[in-house]
Amino acid sequence: MECCSWVGPPKLAAMWVSPGNHYKRRNVDYYCSSSRSSNNNIKAASSEGSCRVVVNREDFADEEDFKKAGGSELLYVQMQQNKPMIHHSKLADKLPRISVGDGVLDLVVIGCGPAGLALAAETAKLGLKVGLIGPDLPFTNNYGVWEDEFKALGLEGCIEQVWRDTIVYIDDDNPILIGRAYGRVSRYLLHEELLKRCFESGVSYLGVKVDKIMEGLDGHSIVASECGITIPCRLATVASGAASGKLLEYEVGGPRVCVQTAYGLEVEVEGSPYDPNLMVFMDYRDYSKQSFQSPEAKYPTFLYAMPMSPTRIFFEETCLASTDAMPFDLLKKKLLVRLETMGVRIIKTYEEEWSYIPVGGSLPSTEQRNLAFGAAASMVHPATGRIQVSLMTVPY
């Protein structure tokens, strides 16, 4: 497990600029300008220092695309994506570079997450000439899977810990046993395994950001990067995440996008009430028993807990789905109140996580030439946000 010692900004002041108006929420000030020459950015300052995330409005197709990317919580999403995972291999060190100007690829996969790597590897195994294009970003989110599903994919070697059973608490202290083993995936081992499969099947790679996909005169697709490199291919598939509206067309009039947000802490604790042999899938019990209305009370949440040992636990407070994303600062507040009320005392923090998963929304249009895969294809369960195993099953 890669650990991050920096816990993040407890006091956040942020601003993003886009066409629109001006409004405020909590301690975050948003200014939406109609001027196209505005400086579009998100700034954050804290007692530990300050940081800036530049947001170009041209990066998003529309407001829905911006919401899929992180919306008002974009700073935290960017912080999660940019965690240093120093042991992850670099794609450019393991895969041959796409030869620019040397023929037409059968398939270009845009996006280098689990979906993109899995799709590229499996299609190349069929004998197709496959290129993988996109920034080399490590796997930073924690993944949990049903053990039997990962075994069926031949990925059991990527599971770093297994719990013999999974439990759910609803509104009392009598848990519901699911009767199914649950595993925690090693982000490092999963990345290395999928990269190994890409190498063995002959996938080539180019570490550039794609700007657009055009149709060539000969009927081929032309994948154009921001730095001016163009790659011809017979088919382009977008697997670059939910916010792919610049590269794909989506059906008009579909359901609204909702968002699952979750704030997690991997910590060393005293006083944990949970059996380390059981994974807590959902704990909906209300520990606060507040009679007054608080800002976080409007969002129903549950606790997700992976006990790695009796004292080292990954806790995550989760809002399953909301039309307006439950803010991470409220999730953090609710998690800390919950743990305190349970009598759990945090001794040491190993890692902090901000998970942002768009759910629902319109499907990609079937009339367009380009295909979508993974979150870009809305392959996220609209009620749970689960995607990992399903997206790696499809290529098979």
C-alpha positions as a Python dict, from the first residue, in 0.01 Angstrom:
ca = {
    (1, 'M'): (0, 0, 0),
    (2, 'E'): (141, 334, -103),
    (3, 'C'): (98, 593, 171),
    (4, 'C'): (54, 969, 158),
    (5, 'S'): (164, 1170, 460),
    (6, 'W'): (3, 1496, 348),
    (7, 'V'): (-352, 1503, 480),
    (8, 'G'): (-478, 1794, 270),
    (9, 'P'): (-625, 2136, 328),
    (10, 'P'): (-854, 2167, 632),
    (11, 'K'): (-947, 2521, 532),
    (12, 'L'): (-1015, 2560, 163),
    (13, 'A'): (-1074, 2869, -41),
    (14, 'A'): (-1136, 2793, -408),
    (15, 'M'): (-1251, 2966, -722),
    (16, 'W'): (-1338, 2844, -1067),
    (17, 'V'): (-1436, 3059, -1360),
    (18, 'S'): (-1679, 2970, -1637),
    (19, 'P'): (-1966, 3128, -1828),
    (20, 'G'): (-2252, 3198, -1587),
    (21, 'N'): (-2300, 3389, -1264),
    (22, 'H'): (-2172, 3431, -910),
    (23, 'Y'): (-2263, 3227, -602),
    (24, 'K'): (-2122, 3095, -276),
    (25, 'R'): (-2125, 2764, -91),
    (26, 'R'): (-1964, 2705, 250),
    (27, 'N'): (-1616, 2859, 251),
    (28, 'V'): (-1580, 2818, -126),
    (29, 'D'): (-1633, 3119, -348),
    (30, 'Y'): (-1727, 3054, -711),
    (31, 'Y'): (-1720, 3319, -976),
    (32, 'C'): (-1867, 3242, -1317),
    (33, 'S'): (-1775, 3494, -1580),
    (34, 'S'): (-1925, 3534, -1926),
    (35, 'S'): (-1596, 3668, -2058),
    (36, 'R'): (-1412, 3413, -2271),
    (37, 'S'): (-1083, 3581, -2183),
    (38, 'S'): (-1125, 3509, -1812),
    (39, 'N'): (-852, 3326, -1625),
    (40, 'N'): (-1012, 2986, -1565),
    (41, 'N'): (-867, 2820, -1260),
    (42, 'I'): (-923, 2669, -921),
    (43, 'K'): (-708, 2804, -640),
    (44, 'A'): (-671, 2652, -295),
    (45, 'A'): (-502, 2782, 15),
    (46, 'S'): (-454, 2618, 353),
    (47, 'S'): (-245, 2650, 666),
    (48, 'E'): (-3, 2398, 512),
    (49, 'G'): (47, 2607, 200),
    (50, 'S'): (-134, 2678, -124),
    (51, 'C'): (-187, 2507, -456),
    (52, 'R'): (-351, 2585, -785),
    (53, 'V'): (-532, 2369, -1037),
    (54, 'V'): (-580, 2531, -1375),
    (55, 'V'): (-916, 2460, -1536),
    (56, 'N'): (-956, 2556, -1899),
    (57, 'R'): (-1318, 2579, -2004),
    (58, 'E'): (-1215, 2429, -2337),
    (59, 'D'): (-1140, 2104, -2154),
    (60, 'F'): (-1512, 2043, -2100),
    (61, 'A'): (-1784, 2000, -2358),
    (62, 'D'): (-2057, 2150, -2138),
    (63, 'E'): (-2171, 2189, -1777),
    (64, 'E'): (-2260, 1819, -1751),
    (65, 'D'): (-1911, 1726, -1865),
    (66, 'F'): (-1770, 1959, -1599),
    (67, 'K'): (-1989, 1794, -1337),
    (68, 'K'): (-1863, 1450, -1444),
    (69, 'A'): (-1505, 1571, -1407),
    (70, 'G'): (-1558, 1685, -1048),
    (71, 'G'): (-1765, 2002, -1061),
    (72, 'S'): (-1744, 2199, -738),
    (73, 'E'): (-1523, 1924, -591),
    (74, 'L'): (-1275, 1930, -880),
    (75, 'L'): (-982, 2039, -664),
    (76, 'Y'): (-1011, 1728, -447),
    (77, 'V'): (-1057, 1507, -755),
    (78, 'Q'): (-735, 1651, -900),
    (79, 'M'): (-554, 1598, -570),
    (80, 'Q'): (-663, 1232, -572),
    (81, 'Q'): (-556, 1180, -933),
    (82, 'N'): (-215, 1336, -873),
    (83, 'K'): (-111, 1133, -569),
    (84, 'P'): (249, 1015, -600),
    (85, 'M'): (252, 638, -659),
    (86, 'I'): (627, 601, -696),
    (87, 'H'): (637, 224, -747),
    (88, 'H'): (406, 221, -1050),
    (89, 'S'): (598, 142, -1369),
    (90, 'K'): (594, 407, -1641),
    (91, 'L'): (405, 302, -1953),
    (92, 'A'): (671, 455, -2179),
    (93, 'D'): (938, 241, -2010),
    (94, 'K'): (750, -84, -2073),
    (95, 'L'): (563, -36, -2403),
    (96, 'P'): (707, 50, -2745),
    (97, 'R'): (625, 395, -2875),
    (98, 'I'): (357, 430, -3142),
    (99, 'S'): (540, 483, -3471),
    (100, 'V'): (403, 808, -3612),
    (101, 'G'): (363, 793, -3991),
    (102, 'D'): (411, 414, -4005),
    (103, 'G'): (81, 276, -4127),
    (104, 'V'): (-269, 260, -3986),
    (105, 'L'): (-351, 107, -3650),
    (106, 'D'): (-649, -124, -3624),
    (107, 'L'): (-754, 28, -3292),
    (108, 'V'): (-655, 328, -3084),
    (109, 'V'): (-764, 316, -2718),
    (110, 'I'): (-774, 661, -2560),
    (111, 'G'): (-723, 646, -2184),
    (112, 'C'): (-476, 456, -1965),
    (113, 'G'): (-683, 357, -1662),
    (114, 'P'): (-793, 0, -1583),
    (115, 'A'): (-1054, 13, -1861),
    (116, 'G'): (-811, 134, -2127),
    (117, 'L'): (-531, -105, -2034),
    (118, 'A'): (-764, -406, -2016),
    (119, 'L'): (-931, -328, -2349),
    (120, 'A'): (-600, -264, -2528),
    (121, 'A'): (-446, -588, -2400),
    (122, 'E'): (-740, -812, -2486),
    (123, 'T'): (-798, -672, -2834),
    (124, 'A'): (-428, -693, -2919),
    (125, 'K'): (-432, -1061, -2815),
    (126, 'L'): (-669, -1117, -3108),
    (127, 'G'): (-393, -1013, -3347),
    (128, 'L'): (-501, -652, -3395),
    (129, 'K'): (-250, -368, -3416),
    (130, 'V'): (-345, -162, -3109),
    (131, 'G'): (-216, 173, -2984),
    (132, 'L'): (-279, 319, -2638),
    (133, 'I'): (-284, 698, -2610),
    (134, 'G'): (-315, 927, -2308),
    (135, 'P'): (-136, 1070, -2005),
    (136, 'D'): (32, 810, -1784),
    (137, 'L'): (-168, 838, -1461),
    (138, 'P'): (-124, 585, -1178),
    (139, 'F'): (-410, 397, -1015),
    (140, 'T'): (-476, 604, -703),
    (141, 'N'): (-822, 493, -585),
    (142, 'N'): (-864, 198, -353),
    (143, 'Y'): (-1043, -93, -521),
    (144, 'G'): (-1255, -357, -350),
    (145, 'V'): (-1390, -666, -533),
    (146, 'W'): (-1577, -988, -476),
    (147, 'E'): (-1301, -1248, -461),
    (148, 'D'): (-1473, -1499, -689),
    (149, 'E'): (-1516, -1240, -967),
    (150, 'F'): (-1149, -1145, -970),
    (151, 'K'): (-1047, -1511, -968),
    (152, 'A'): (-1260, -1567, -1278),
    (153, 'L'): (-1054, -1298, -1454),
    (154, 'G'): (-725, -1458, -1355),
    (155, 'L'): (-647, -1157, -1137),
    (156, 'E'): (-649, -1324, -795),
    (157, 'G'): (-277, -1248, -768),
    (158, 'C'): (-364, -876, -754),
    (159, 'I'): (-567, -914, -435),
    (160, 'E'): (-363, -813, -131),
    (161, 'Q'): (-613, -907, 141),
    (162, 'V'): (-929, -1118, 162),
    (163, 'W'): (-1207, -1120, 423),
    (164, 'R'): (-1396, -1447, 459),
    (165, 'D'): (-1733, -1274, 473),
    (166, 'T'): (-1897, -935, 423),
    (167, 'I'): (-2147, -770, 657),
    (168, 'V'): (-2409, -497, 634),
    (169, 'Y'): (-2565, -298, 920),
    (170, 'I'): (-2898, -125, 856),
    (171, 'D'): (-3051, 29, 1170),
    (172, 'D'): (-2954, -198, 1458),
    (173, 'D'): (-2655, -390, 1592),
    (174, 'N'): (-2750, -717, 1421),
    (175, 'P'): (-2543, -744, 1102),
    (176, 'I'): (-2657, -912, 784),
    (177, 'L'): (-2394, -1161, 663),
    (178, 'I'): (-2363, -1162, 284),
    (179, 'G'): (-2188, -1500, 269),
    (180, 'R'): (-1933, -1389, 9),
    (181, 'A'): (-1560, -1327, 40),
    (182, 'Y'): (-1437, -976, -39),
    (183, 'G'): (-1091, -864, -143),
    (184, 'R'): (-886, -549, -143),
    (185, 'V'): (-699, -499, -469),
    (186, 'S'): (-336, -392, -471),
    (187, 'R'): (-330, -85, -695),
    (188, 'Y'): (36, -153, -775),
    (189, 'L'): (-12, -522, -862),
    (190, 'L'): (-320, -451, -1076),
    (191, 'H'): (-136, -179, -1269),
    (192, 'E'): (165, -407, -1324),
    (193, 'E'): (-50, -702, -1435),
    (194, 'L'): (-250, -504, -1689),
    (195, 'L'): (67, -337, -1817),
    (196, 'K'): (231, -681, -1850),
    (197, 'R'): (-66, -803, -2055),
    (198, 'C'): (-37, -500, -2283),
    (199, 'F'): (335, -565, -2336),
    (200, 'E'): (288, -936, -2406),
    (201, 'S'): (13, -870, -2662),
    (202, 'G'): (214, -606, -2849),
    (203, 'V'): (33, -284, -2753),
    (204, 'S'): (221, 37, -2839),
    (205, 'Y'): (190, 364, -2646),
    (206, 'L'): (201, 740, -2686),
    (207, 'G'): (187, 961, -2376),
    (208, 'V'): (1, 1262, -2511),
    (209, 'K'): (-341, 1413, -2443),
    (210, 'V'): (-593, 1370, -2724),
    (211, 'D'): (-755, 1688, -2849),
    (212, 'K'): (-1006, 1550, -3101),
    (213, 'I'): (-1094, 1262, -3329),
    (214, 'M'): (-1148, 1343, -3696),
    (215, 'E'): (-1265, 1146, -3997),
    (216, 'G'): (-1001, 1104, -4266),
    (217, 'L'): (-1062, 1120, -4640),
    (218, 'D'): (-999, 747, -4672),
    (219, 'G'): (-1263, 659, -4412),
    (220, 'H'): (-1013, 607, -4132),
    (221, 'S'): (-1029, 793, -3802),
    (222, 'I'): (-757, 1045, -3720),
    (223, 'V'): (-669, 1082, -3352),
    (224, 'A'): (-515, 1426, -3303),
    (225, 'S'): (-315, 1516, -2992),
    (226, 'E'): (-280, 1858, -2833),
    (227, 'C'): (85, 1869, -2940),
    (228, 'G'): (-1, 1823, -3308),
    (229, 'I'): (70, 1450, -3349),
    (230, 'T'): (-192, 1264, -3553),
    (231, 'I'): (-246, 886, -3549),
    (232, 'P'): (-463, 718, -3818),
    (233, 'C'): (-667, 414, -3716),
    (234, 'R'): (-960, 204, -3831),
    (235, 'L'): (-1143, 251, -3502),
    (236, 'A'): (-1098, 487, -3206),
    (237, 'T'): (-1236, 387, -2866),
    (238, 'V'): (-1260, 640, -2583),
    (239, 'A'): (-1186, 501, -2236),
    (240, 'S'): (-1070, 824, -2076),
    (241, 'G'): (-1324, 844, -1794),
    (242, 'A'): (-1671, 987, -1748),
    (243, 'A'): (-1582, 1341, -1857),
    (244, 'S'): (-1523, 1254, -2223),
    (245, 'G'): (-1777, 1488, -2380),
    (246, 'K'): (-1517, 1653, -2604),
    (247, 'L'): (-1445, 1323, -2778),
    (248, 'L'): (-1790, 1163, -2774),
    (249, 'E'): (-2149, 1252, -2850),
    (250, 'Y'): (-2415, 1158, -2596),
    (251, 'E'): (-2788, 1104, -2636),
    (252, 'V'): (-2996, 1416, -2581),
    (253, 'G'): (-3263, 1418, -2312),
    (254, 'G'): (-3124, 1135, -2101),
    (255, 'P'): (-3134, 1110, -1722),
    (256, 'R'): (-2947, 1362, -1512),
    (257, 'V'): (-2601, 1278, -1391),
    (258, 'C'): (-2581, 1200, -1020),
    (259, 'V'): (-2261, 1167, -822),
    (260, 'Q'): (-2129, 923, -565),
    (261, 'T'): (-1873, 1084, -336),
    (262, 'A'): (-1674, 912, -64),
    (263, 'Y'): (-1412, 1037, 177),
    (264, 'G'): (-1168, 776, 306),
    (265, 'L'): (-896, 746, 568),
    (266, 'E'): (-652, 462, 617),
    (267, 'V'): (-553, 492, 980),
    (268, 'E'): (-404, 326, 1285),
    (269, 'V'): (-668, 328, 1559),
    (270, 'E'): (-761, 227, 1910),
    (271, 'G'): (-1108, 105, 2004),
    (272, 'S'): (-1234, -37, 1674),
    (273, 'P'): (-1559, -233, 1724),
    (274, 'Y'): (-1522, -432, 1401),
    (275, 'D'): (-1411, -794, 1360),
    (276, 'P'): (-1091, -787, 1147),
    (277, 'N'): (-1204, -1108, 973),
    (278, 'L'): (-1512, -938, 828),
    (279, 'M'): (-1534, -660, 570),
    (280, 'V'): (-1797, -397, 648),
    (281, 'F'): (-1968, -334, 316),
    (282, 'M'): (-2226, -87, 447),
    (283, 'D'): (-2293, 44, 796),
    (284, 'Y'): (-2600, 270, 779),
    (285, 'R'): (-2644, 304, 1157),
    (286, 'D'): (-2685, 660, 1281),
    (287, 'Y'): (-2427, 717, 1552),
    (288, 'S'): (-2477, 1092, 1589),
    (289, 'K'): (-2846, 1080, 1694),
    (290, 'Q'): (-2867, 1452, 1624),
    (291, 'S'): (-3205, 1612, 1692),
    (292, 'F'): (-3108, 1932, 1507),
    (293, 'Q'): (-3064, 1979, 1133),
    (294, 'S'): (-2699, 1997, 1021),
    (295, 'P'): (-2567, 2062, 666),
    (296, 'E'): (-2455, 1701, 627),
    (297, 'A'): (-2788, 1557, 747),
    (298, 'K'): (-2955, 1611, 408),
    (299, 'Y'): (-2723, 1349, 256),
    (300, 'P'): (-2778, 985, 363),
    (301, 'T'): (-2441, 813, 401),
    (302, 'F'): (-2295, 484, 517),
    (303, 'L'): (-1958, 366, 644),
    (304, 'Y'): (-1742, 127, 440),
    (305, 'A'): (-1463, -34, 641),
    (306, 'M'): (-1171, -263, 552),
    (307, 'P'): (-989, -385, 864),
    (308, 'M'): (-636, -478, 752),
    (309, 'S'): (-560, -570, 1114),
    (310, 'P'): (-731, -513, 1450),
    (311, 'T'): (-576, -164, 1457),
    (312, 'R'): (-513, -63, 1092),
    (313, 'I'): (-837, 12, 906),
    (314, 'F'): (-948, 184, 589),
    (315, 'F'): (-1269, 379, 669),
    (316, 'E'): (-1475, 549, 400),
    (317, 'E'): (-1787, 762, 450),
    (318, 'T'): (-1995, 725, 134),
    (319, 'C'): (-2289, 908, -18),
    (320, 'L'): (-2419, 649, -265),
    (321, 'A'): (-2575, 893, -513),
    (322, 'S'): (-2692, 1254, -508),
    (323, 'T'): (-2805, 1497, -777),
    (324, 'D'): (-2570, 1752, -623),
    (325, 'A'): (-2246, 1594, -503),
    (326, 'M'): (-2211, 1571, -127),
    (327, 'P'): (-1904, 1787, -55),
    (328, 'F'): (-1592, 1612, 67),
    (329, 'D'): (-1555, 1844, 365),
    (330, 'L'): (-1900, 1737, 490),
    (331, 'L'): (-1815, 1371, 433),
    (332, 'K'): (-1494, 1414, 631),
    (333, 'K'): (-1680, 1587, 915),
    (334, 'K'): (-1940, 1310, 925),
    (335, 'L'): (-1676, 1036, 925),
    (336, 'L'): (-1480, 1191, 1210),
    (337, 'V'): (-1796, 1245, 1419),
    (338, 'R'): (-1900, 886, 1351),
    (339, 'L'): (-1563, 744, 1459),
    (340, 'E'): (-1550, 962, 1770),
    (341, 'T'): (-1901, 859, 1873),
    (342, 'M'): (-1809, 492, 1819),
    (343, 'G'): (-1513, 536, 2053),
    (344, 'V'): (-1255, 494, 1776),
    (345, 'R'): (-942, 702, 1836),
    (346, 'I'): (-711, 776, 1543),
    (347, 'I'): (-343, 728, 1630),
    (348, 'K'): (-184, 772, 1287),
    (349, 'T'): (-307, 860, 936),
    (350, 'Y'): (-151, 673, 644),
    (351, 'E'): (-360, 796, 353),
    (352, 'E'): (-656, 1018, 267),
    (353, 'E'): (-885, 946, -27),
    (354, 'W'): (-1139, 1151, -225),
    (355, 'S'): (-1353, 926, -445),
    (356, 'Y'): (-1580, 1093, -702),
    (357, 'I'): (-1791, 869, -928),
    (358, 'P'): (-2055, 1006, -1170),
    (359, 'V'): (-2351, 767, -1199),
    (360, 'G'): (-2640, 765, -1442),
    (361, 'G'): (-2657, 1021, -1720),
    (362, 'S'): (-2702, 980, -2093),
    (363, 'L'): (-2554, 694, -2293),
    (364, 'P'): (-2316, 755, -2583),
    (365, 'S'): (-2497, 807, -2914),
    (366, 'T'): (-2504, 493, -3129),
    (367, 'E'): (-2492, 704, -3446),
    (368, 'Q'): (-2137, 827, -3398),
    (369, 'R'): (-1833, 662, -3550),
    (370, 'N'): (-1627, 643, -3229),
    (371, 'L'): (-1690, 392, -2952),
    (372, 'A'): (-1688, 443, -2576),
    (373, 'F'): (-1575, 205, -2302),
    (374, 'G'): (-1570, 207, -1924),
    (375, 'A'): (-1695, 516, -1744),
    (376, 'A'): (-1701, 705, -2075),
    (377, 'A'): (-1970, 459, -2187),
    (378, 'S'): (-2166, 503, -1860),
    (379, 'M'): (-2066, 147, -1762),
    (380, 'V'): (-2109, 242, -1397),
    (381, 'H'): (-2385, 79, -1194),
    (382, 'P'): (-2635, 364, -1135),
    (383, 'A'): (-2711, 251, -779),
    (384, 'T'): (-2371, 145, -647),
    (385, 'G'): (-2104, 309, -864),
    (386, 'R'): (-1934, -30, -908),
    (387, 'I'): (-1748, -74, -1237),
    (388, 'Q'): (-1409, -240, -1195),
    (389, 'V'): (-1488, -606, -1262),
    (390, 'S'): (-1755, -543, -1525),
    (391, 'L'): (-1530, -329, -1742),
    (392, 'M'): (-1255, -591, -1735),
    (393, 'T'): (-1499, -870, -1813),
    (394, 'V'): (-1629, -716, -2136),
    (395, 'P'): (-1308, -755, -2343),
    (396, 'Y'): (-1311, -1126, -2274),
}
